[in-house]
Structures are given as structure tokens and as C-alpha cells.
Amino acid sequence: MTIFRHKHTVKHEELEEILCARSNSLFSEYEVASGIFELADGPFESYQRAVKVEIGASDSEVIETFSYKISAPFWHLLLHFPMKRALKKSHSSKDFSVWWAPPNRFDAITSQTVSLLCVAAIVTGFLGALIGQTATFAAQEFEAGDRAQGVLLATVRIGVLLTVFITALADSRGRKKLLEFSLYGGCFLAVLSAVAPTLWVLGITQSLARGFATSISILIGIMAAEAAPKGSRAYIAGLLTLSAGLGAGIPVWILFLADLHIKGWRLLFAASLVFFPVIRWIHQHLKESQRFKAHIQSHNFTSGRKQKIVAKRVIFLASVAFLLFIFVSPASQFRNEFLRDERNFSAAKISLFLLTAYTPQIIGVAVAAKLSDTKGRKPVAMIAVGIGTILTVLSYSIAGFGMWLITMSAGIISAGAGPSLGVYSAEMFGTGRRGQVNGFLSLAAVTGSALGLLICGDFSERFNSFGEAFTLLSISPLLVVLIIYLFFPESANQELEDLNPDV
């Protein structure tokens, strides 16, 4: 519980506003007694504002005492000072706004759900990044080249078959249960990868681990979309993207361990052990999706009638997933190999480069998330994919300070694709088919990813240059921009049920 007093002086004509219940984009109050206000709606488990006024000759001294508990497990410490500052300023309802607040007000349940899902996103970000960050060092221990790495990174994607099965089950067995199963499974297999005796055993364990990690990503996206207010789905997708990025950054932070010994990369996989108590904590606090519960009740009432799937939505989303990941996966997975092989970076130097070049992606995600909800998904997605692709190709083609600057710019702009495109897979399908279709879309994405990795691994050895390989691969994401422009609907500020009226 946070308690603080805010003492300030106001004009007499401003007293009426201070002594009234407040309602803004962050929270709303109601009056329970003279000068005592409690929460009507907002991101708090508990909240009270008590007002005392001492009237002077020309102005009045106001003492507001706030007592509240933010409904944001784990993240409440991060929100402590921003929330305190926002509450102090909230006495001025005219043009009151908080830049970090969602477009639509969150209630306590939504805040708690999103907070827990963001923690789960950290885990999936970590699991998803492990093989990409360590492949070049594992290949060094096992004496494998670029082509073998490409095959390894491609075969790891076979685990998507497990994803398809898990996400389909989530439409009947529940999102929460399958999310927890995937979290435990992914972490267990990551720990098992730490003792892999050969490159192919590593590929097998990471294939299954990647399947679980993809399932986690899909399920948290679905649960977030089903919990979100209609005007804040992209905003929440942005929070999940940032959280997953934080998780993906953990292997980068500890990548220096790979320099300690030729087997040092194994310590990164062993670090997955720390997440087991975190998963237990998520189990204790996360609630099942209310939309899913309502769907199950309705499903039983209608004698098991299945919801419809709009085929054209599946086609254009699958096409985008396939084409985009032909470029995105190798651009991400081969970054360390490029830096180590073509730029002669050590593990520590790679870590420093990635941290300084990619941390500013936060800016791109935050801006794109807000714009996607307020201005629309399509323009944000087209800019993020189109310009981001061109800059990424350049980042593999130049050296020195220019490489760092272009890589940072590419990361900031490309990051906007997460919140702008990521929401479509949940928005375009009904509750009873959301998991099933998302599993299929992940299959399309992973197929593109595997193809891109194989092509890039082969081209990089043929041309002895990643720059030329990515120049050729860039054709596919540029086609994505055209598909978004021609076929994607605008889904911002619409309820999921309105987007899927017949399903």
C-alpha cells in the first residue's frame, strides 16, 4: 500500500474541481463522504483520496492524502513514481493526460492480467532468443560452419508442430492451463539443452523448446487481446513486445559467459532454472480469460456448434507471416555470426553492440503501439516493415560507426511491426477458433523462417557476404507491404465481437 500527501495552493475558483470526484483516462472516483473519494474504475486494487482544505484570504491550501495499491504484480515498483506524479497532477481535469497511460482506462482485473502476461512474455523472449544467441558458439564447439548453423536454426522450427497442437487445445481446454504447461515445458527443455552432447541433440531439444516458446507467445497474445479494452489492444501488444524484448535481452546480457570457455554457451541454457518459481507465481495469480469462459458456456448452450473461419483472413495473414519471416528470422538469428565472422567481434563486444543498438527499440514499440490504436494499424505496419527492411539490409552491408547507427535506426522502426501487425491474428477470428488459427499462422511463419534460414545460410557461404544474402531476401518483406495495403482491414477501436459478428 502506497500512502502520500500532496500539499498545494489553489485559487478559490479551483476548489470546486478539487472537491469533486475525478474521472479521466487513468481512473475515476466516486464520493463516499465529504472530502473522501474512492475508486469507481481504474488500475488499482484499492484506492482512496482524502481532501482537507484551509481557506485563506486570496487562495486556499489543499492537502490531498492518497492511499492506493496498484494492480500490477511485479511491475508496481516500475510504476510507483510515474503513478505518484500522475495522481498529483490529476487535480487539473482540463487537458489532463498521461503519456504512458493506455488509450482506454484499465480496470484492476485487466491491469493484473496484462502485468502477469508481460512476465510470461519475458520468459518466452528468453527462451526464443537462446538458440539464436548461442548458435555460433555451439557451432564452434561442434566444429560446424554457416550452412550447418542454417540447418540447425531451420530444423529447430519443426517444433511449431507442437505449437499447433497446444494452441488448438487451448480453444477447448483453456488458455491458462496450456500457457502454464508451455512455460514449464520450454524451461525444462532449455535446461536439458545445456547438456546436449552433439549439435543435433541440441537441435532436437531446442526444436521442442521453441515449440513451447511459440505457444507461450501465441497464448499470451490471445489472453491479452481477450482482456483488453477495444481501443488498447495494440497498446497491450506493445507492452508484451517490450517484455519479450526484455527477456530476449537476458541472453545478451550474459553472453560474456560464452567467452569463459568453449562450453561457456551452455551456462545460458542452464540459466532457465531461475524461471521455475516465476511460473509457479504466475499460476497462483493469473485468471482464465473471461471471454473464453463465456464462449464455453455459449458453446455448451448451442450443442457444440463450431464457429466459422473466414478463409480470406487466414490466407492474407498466413501470406504475411510466411513472407515476413523469410527475412526477419535470418536477420535476427545470423546477427551474431555476422558480427563474429565478418566484423571479428568477441562475445563481449557482440553483447555491447546488441545492447546499445537494440535497446532504443523501446522507442519504436511505444510510439507504434499508441499510433496503432489512435491512427490505425495499416500505416504504422507499412512504414515499420518497408523502411525497417531497407535499413536492416544496409546494416549488414556497412561497417564501423555507420553500422551501429543504421542497426539502431532499423531496430527502432522495425519494432513498430510488433504492436501494429501482432494484434491482427487475435482480432480476425472468433474466441472458439482463435488458438487453432493462430497455431496455423505460426506454422506459416515458421515455414518462412526455416526457408529464410536455409537460403541465408547457403547464400552467405556462396557470396561470402551476409549483405548480399539479405539484399536478395528483402524482396519478401517488401511484398508484405503491398499485401497490407491491398488486403488488410482496419481493426482499431472495434470490439472483437464486432470484428467477428458471425463467429
N, C-alpha and C positions, 0 to 999 in steps of 0.2 A: 504494500500500500504506500503510495506517494502522497505526502501532505506538504503543502507550501502556502505561504501567504503572499499576496500581491497587493502592495500598497501604492496608491497613485492618487493624484489630484485631478478633478474634472470640473468642468463648468456646471452650473446648476441645471442648464437645459439638457445635459447629457445624463443626468441621474435616472430619468425615466427608462432610458435604454438599458442601463446597468441593472436596474431593479426589475427588469422583465426577463422572462425565460428566453434563452437564446436558441436560435435554430440557424445552422449554417451547413456547409458541405461536409464538415468534420463530425458534428454531433448536434443533438437537440436536447433541450431540457424541458421540465415542467416544474411548476412551483408547488411545493408541499406545505410551506408555511411562509410567513412574511420574511423575505430575505433568504430563504432556504430553497435551493433548486437541486433536483435530482435528474437522473438520466432518463430521457424518453427513448432515444436511439443513438447509438454510436459505438465506437470500438473499445468499450470499457466493460470489465466485469462488474465494477461498482464505481459510482461517481456521485459527488456532492459538491455544490458550490454554496458557501455561506457568505452573505454580504453584510457588512456593517458600514454605516455612513455617519460621518460627523460634518454637519453643515456649517460652513463659515460664512463670512460676510459676502465675499465675491465668488468663492468656489467651495467645493466640498472635498473632503478627504475620504476616500473609499478604501476599505480593507476587504479583499476577497480571499477567502480561505478555500482552497481546492483540496479535496481528498479523493483519490481515484486509484484504480488498478487497471492497467492497460491489458486488454485481452489479446496478448501476442506472446505466447510462450517462446522462450529463448531470445526473441527479438526485442523484448521490452526495454532492455538496457540500451540498445541502439536508439530506441525511440524516446528515451527519457527526456533528454534536453530539447529535441525538436517539439515534443508534445507540450512540455512545460512552457516553451516560448509561444507556441500557438494558443494555448489557453490564456496566457497573459494578454495577447493581442485580440482575443475573441470578443472583448467588450465593444469593439467597434464593428458592428454588423455590416456597416456600409462598405462595400467592396472588400469584405473580409475573404481572404483565400489563403490556402497553404499550398505552396508549390509541390510538396511531396505527397499531398493527400490524393486519394483516388478521385476520379471524376464523379462517382456516386458514393454516398455515405455508406460505410461498412457498419454492420451491427456486430455484437460481441461474438456470435457464432461464426460469422464469415471471417472475422479477424483471426479467431483461433484456428479455424480450418486452414486458412491461407498460410498462417505462420508455421503450422506443422508441416504442411505440404512443401514449404520452402526448405525446411530442414531435410525432408526426404529428397528434395532436389539436390541438396549438397552431396548426399550420398551417391545419387545416380551420376552426378557430374564427376565425382571422384572415380567411380567405377568405370565410367565411359572413357576417361582420359588416361587410365593406367597403361593400356597396351600401346597407345599412340606415343606416350612419353618415354616408354621403356623399350620399344621395339628395336631401336637402333643399338642399344646396349646389350639386349638379349641376343641380337644377331651377331654382335661382336664376340660374345662368349661362345656361341654355337657356330661361329665362322660362316655366316651366311651373307649374301650380297643384297643389292637393292631389289632384284627380281624376287628373291626368296622372301624378303620383307613384304613386298607387294602381295605375294601369295598368302603369307601369314595373315596380314591385315585384312585381306579379302575373305579368307576362309573363316576368320573369326565372325564374320557377318552371318554365317549359316545359323547362328544362334537365334536369328529372327524367327525361325520356325517355332521355337519355344515361346517367343513373344506372341505370335499369332494365336497359339493355344491358350495362353494365360489371359490375354485381353478378351478373347471370345468368352471365356468362362466368367469374366467379370460382369458380363451382361446378365448372368443368371445367379451367380454365387455372391456377388457384391464386390465393390471396388476396394474397400478397406482390407478385406481378407486376402485378396490376391496381391495387393500392394505390399502387405507385410510379408507374405510368402516370398515375393520377389526380392525384397530388401535383404532378408536372411539368406536366400539362395545366392544372390550376387556377391555378398560379402564372404560367404563361405568359400565359394569358388575362387574368389580373388586371393584368399589366404592359401588355398590349395595351389594356385599358380606360382606362389613363392618357392615351391619345392619342385617345380617341373624339371624333369631330367633332360628333356630334349625340346627343341623348338616346336615340334609337332604336338607334344603333350601340352605345352604352353598354349598352342593354338586351340586344342580341344577344350581345355578348361576355360580359356578366355572366350571361346565361342559361346559356351553355356552362360558364362558370367555376363557377356554382352547381351544375350537374350533377356536375362533378368533385368539388366540395367535399362534396356529399351522399354521393357514392360513397366518399370517404375516410372520412367519419363512419360509414357502414354497415360498411365493411370492417374498420376498427379495432375496432368493436364486436364483430363476428363473431370476429376473431382473438383478442380479449381473452377472450371467453366460452369459446372452444375451448381456451384455455391455462389458464383459471382453475380452482382447486380448487372443488369443488361448493358450499362454504359461503362463497365470497368473490366470486361474480360481481357482486353489487350493489356490493360494496366497490370492485371494479375499475371498474365503470361510474361510480362516484362520482369516482374518480381521473381518468378520461377526461373527465368533465363539468367538473371543476375545470380540467383542462389546456385544454380547448376554451374555457372561460371566460377563461383567461389569454390565449389567442390572440385572443379576441373583444375583450379589453380593450386590445390594442395600438392598434387604430384610435382608441379613445377617448383613449389617452394622447397621440397625435399629432394629435388633431382640431384643435388650435390652428392647425395649418398651413392649415386652410381659411379662417382669418381673415386670412392674409397677403395674399391676392389672390383675386379672384373665381374664378380657376382653381386655387387652392391645394388643393382637394379631390383633384386629380389626383395629388398627391405621395403620398397614402395608398395608391393603387393601385401606384404605382411602387416603394413600399417592399417589394413582394412579391419583388423581386430577391434580397433577403438570404436567402431560404429555399432557393435552388437548391443551395448547398453542404450545407445541412442534409439535403436529400432524398438527396443522394449518400451522406452519412454513414449515414442510415437503411438504404439499400440494402446497405451493406457489413456491417452488424451484425445486421439483422433476419433471423430464420429463418422458413421457411414453417411454417404450422400443422401440428402433428403429427397432429391429428385429421383434417385434410384429406388428409394423406399416407396415413393408414390407410384412409380412405374410398376413395381412388383405387385402392389395392391390392385392397380388397374389391370395389369396383365392377368392376374388371377380372376378378376371380375369378368373379363372378356373371354374367358375359357382358353387362354393361351394363344390368342391371335397374334401373329408376328407383325412387327412394324415394317413398313415399306422402306426400301433403299432407293434413292434417286440415282439412277445409273450414271447420268452425265456428271453428277457431282463427284462420284468415285473416279471417273475417268480423268477429269481435269486435275483433281488433287493428286491422283497417282502419277500422272504425267509430270507434274511439277516436282513431286518428291523424287522420282526417278532421275530426271534431268538435272535437278539441283545438286543431288548428292554425287553424281558423276564427277563434279568439280569440287564440292565442299569437302568431302572426306579425304581425298588425297592432299588437298591444300592444307588440311589440318594435320593429317597423320604423317606426312613426309616432311613437315617443317623442321623437326629435329635432325633428320637425316641430311636435309639440305644445309642446315647451319653447321653440322659437324663435318660433312664431307666436302661441300663446296666453299664454305667460309671458314673452315678449320676452328670452329668453336669448341671449347671444352664443355662438360656438363654444367659447370657453374656459370660459365658465360652464356650458355643457352638459357639457363634459368633466369639470369638477369635480363637478357634480351626479351624473353617472353613476358616477364612481369612488367617491364617498363613499356613494352609495345602494346600489350593487350589489356592491361588494367583500365586504360581510358575507354574501353568498350562500354563501361558503365554509362558513360555519357550518351552513347548511341542508343542503348536499350531504354534508358529513362526517357529521352526525348521521343523516340519512336513509339513507346507504349502510350504516352499521353496523346500524341498526334493521331495514332491509330484509332483511339476511342473518340476523339473530338473532330478530326478532319476526315477520317476514313482509312480503311486498311490498304486499299489498292495503290494509291500514290506513294505511300510510305514503302510498301513492299517492292514496287517497281524501282524506286530510287536505291533502296538498300541492295537489291540483287544486282541491278545493272551497273551502278557506279562501283559498288563493292567488288564485283568480279574484275573489272578493269584494273582497279588499284591492287588487287591481290596478285594478278599476273605481273604487274610492274614490280611488286615486292620480291618476286622470285627472279627478277631479271637485272637488278642493280645491286651495288654493294655500298659499304660504308654508311655514313650517316643518313644518306638518302633512303637506304633500305629500311632503316629503323623508322624514319618519318612516314614513308609510304605504308609500311606494315601497320603502324599505329592508325593512320587515316583509314586504311582498308578495314581494320577491325572495328572502328567507331561506326562507319557507315554500314558495313555488312551486318553488324549487331542488330540493326533495325528490322531484319528479316524475321527474327525470333518472335517478337510480340505481334508483328503485323500479319505474318503468314501462319504462325503457330496456332492461332485460335480457330482457323477455318476447319480443321479436322474434327473439332468438337462441335462447332456451330452448325455444320451442314447435315448432321444426322441425328435421329431421334435417340432418346435415352436407351431404348432396348437394343439398338444396333451400334451405339457409339464405340464400344470396346471392340466389337467384331470388325467393323470397318477400319478403325484405327490400326488394328493388327495387320490388316491387309495393306494399308498405306505404308506401314513400317516395312513390310516385305518389299514393296516397290522401292522405297528409299534405300533399303539395304542392298537390293539388287543393283541399283545405280551406284551405290557406294562401292560394292565389290568390283563392278566393272571398271569404275574410275580408278580404283587402286591398282588393278591388274594392268590397265592401259598406261597409267602414270609410271608404275614400276618398270614396265617394258620400255616406254619412250625415254625415260631418264637415262637408261643404260644405252639405248640406241644413239641418242643425241649427246650423251654425256652432259646433259643440262636439264635441270628442272624447269627453267624458264621457258624453253621451247615446248616442253611437255604441257605445261599449263596454258600456254598460248593456244594450243590445239583444243584442249579440254574446255576452254572458256566458251566455246560455241554453245554448249548445252545450257548454262545458266542464262545466256542471252536469249535463248529460245523461251526460257521460263518467263522473262519479262513480257514477251509477246502473248503468251498464254494467259498471264494475269490480266493484261489489258483487254483481251478479247472475250474471255470466258468467266472470269471471277465475278460473283455478285458482291455488292457492298453490304456487309452484315453488321456494321457498327450500330449500337443503340437499339438493337432489336432483341426481344426475348427469344430464348431457344425454342419455345413452343410456337412462336410466330414464324420463325425461320423454317420450322418443320411442322406445318399445320395438319398434314395428313398422316403423320407418322408418330 
